[in-house]
Amino acid sequence: MFSKIFSSLSLLLLIVLQHPQHLSAQAPGWTDYVERTNQFPKDSYIVGFNSERNVSSSQADEVLENLLDYAKIQLIESISVTIKSIGTLNITNINSQTHEYFKKTSASYSKVNVTGLNTDIYYDKRKKEAFAIAYASRSELIDTYRDKIKKGSEVIKRKIEAANTFKINGDNQSAMKNYFETLPVFREVEEAYTIIVALNTGLIQEIEPAIQEINNQKFMVNQAVAELQKGDDLSLDDVAYFMAKGFQIQTNKPKRPIQLANFTYQDSKMGSPFSKRWGSVFEKKLVDAADYPIVKFQADNFYSGSNVFKTEEDNERKESLYRITGTYWEEGDDIKIIAILREIESGKALASMEGSLDVSWLLANNVQYRPENFEVAYENQKVFSKDEDEVVGGELMVDVWTNRGDENLIFTEGETMKVFVRVNKPSYLRFIYHLADGTKVMLLDNYFIDQENVNKVYEIPEEFECSAPFGVETMQINAQSKRFEPLNYNYQDGYQIITDDLEEVVSKTRGFKTKKKTSNAEKRVIITTIAAN
């Protein structure tokens, strides 16, 4: 457990956009809530909207630019929350097999790429109000991603045919290269499928045949690669070497530094002692076997993409343009490891590899691959996911990160964590840290961020040291335009220990059921703590 603690779960998002339209002489209808909901009904459009009052003419351009960024992120977060809810709660009519496929595909990437987004801005000089909107037609987006699936399947077919020809002719190296080149295309197809499901779950059965064909192609590629590799009873080092060489074949040596994220268990975003062990071994193989320039995550360079809170100084200090992320899954007697190399700015998959390790090797080497308190932590995530869409899509936004970023976080006993937060409007903050043993610690309550400190970094003054008990822990931060409803707690060793159960904490903290007019935003960060060796 952390002596003191904090967090946020934030998705790094990328959007390919059309340029904003020119400012209108007369206020467009979408600036009014009723007209906006009539013009863009929820079942036909996804929408992000933001506004700000008391904006002088001299500030208008800068404020409009920021509001437009907020609207874009707001729109994407609504899709991301839907994806997460489907995977965690199984709230749709997806059958169990398709649900497991959805969870695996949605967990394999951390950015959501949306094309075909429309934007508009407006400034009312008389009332000194600024408005921004981002919107997209669900049907048009679905058509776009259907086309991506179709084109991706065609590319995969051509690569498989070329690889098979090389294999018949005895050119195994060229065959392997073509097989490997299908892997990032599989990722793009899977991402398209995931977004389609998030936009309209009713289309699942309609696109099932195309997805089944993709699965058959993927099985064919995996079998062919396994035959060429001819590896049995592989050790952790063997799998890491094989996957590192696969990356090298697909990309050669990247010209810019690469961040290597911690791999997490299935779709949970939770780490384990295996995550730590794998990261150490895989990093060494990427450097030694693939000649990859691996760099560590830094607090000042993890922001990228469309994060509206980053500053010009952040941009100048950012080094890495590439990142390797991954997950690992239990499949029968094996652990399947999935790794993806992406360009950070565009989110494009540049290379992808999969490997399998027999569970017996992990057991024989005493490597724990499940998070210590996985079952309890996963059930808690279900509680957090209920009605989560009620606290996204509003105009209030909050972001929080640590000195190691905000995703795939693992801290080892004795290591130190720092926490940073920003909000885009004056608001009250509530920080709650959920420890591995179920204890809920109130770190900040009704801490007010005034107008002067909006969009500025607030660093929590304490440093937080990782200590027992170990396992999966959650940092929860909420921002609200009004003071929060009180929680029940008692004091232990100087800390406020919340006595309400988790569902009561979520209800009182989100406050949407009784405070319809109160703006509320929430972010969570999942942290895995492990004992030192």
Sequence and secondary structure as in RCSB ss.txt:
>XXXX:A:sequence
MFSKIFSSLSLLLLIVLQHPQHLSAQAPGWTDYVERTNQFPKDSYIVGFNSERNVSSSQADEVLENLLDYAKIQL
IESISVTIKSIGTLNITNINSQTHEYFKKTSASYSKVNVTGLNTDIYYDKRKKEAFAIAYASRSELIDTYRDKIK
KGSEVIKRKIEAANTFKINGDNQSAMKNYFETLPVFREVEEAYTIIVALNTGLIQEIEPAIQEINNQKFMVNQAV
AELQKGDDLSLDDVAYFMAKGFQIQTNKPKRPIQLANFTYQDSKMGSPFSKRWGSVFEKKLVDAADYPIVKFQAD
NFYSGSNVFKTEEDNERKESLYRITGTYWEEGDDIKIIAILREIESGKALASMEGSLDVSWLLANNVQYRPENFE
VAYENQKVFSKDEDEVVGGELMVDVWTNRGDENLIFTEGETMKVFVRVNKPSYLRFIYHLADGTKVMLLDNYFID
QENVNKVYEIPEEFECSAPFGVETMQINAQSKRFEPLNYNYQDGYQIITDDLEEVVSKTRGFKTKKKTSNAEKRV
IITTIAAN
>XXXX:A:secstr
 BSS         EEEE       SS  GGGSHHHHHHHS TTTEEEEEEEESS  TTTHHHHHHHHHHHHHHHH
HHHHHHHHHHHHHH  SS  HHHHHHHHHHHTT S  EEEEEEEEEEEETTTTEEEEEEEEEHHHHHHHHHHHHH
HHHHHHHHHHHHHHHHHHTT HHHHHHHHHHTHHHHHHHHHHHHHHHHH GGGHHHHHHHHHHHHHHHHHHHHHH
HHHHT  S  HHHHHHHHHHHHHHHHSS SS EEE   EETTTTB  HHHHHHHHHHHHHHHHTT   EE   TT
TS  TT TT  HHHHHH    EEEEEEEEEETTEEEEEEEEEETTT  EEEEEEEEEEHHHHHHTT   S TTHH
HHHHHHHHHHTTGGGGSSSS  EEEEETTBSSSEEEETT EE EEEEESSSEEEEEEEE TTS EEEEEEEEEE 
GGGTTS EE SS EEB SS EEEEEEEEEESS      EEEETTEEEE S HHHHHHHHH TTT TT  EEEEEE
EEEEE   
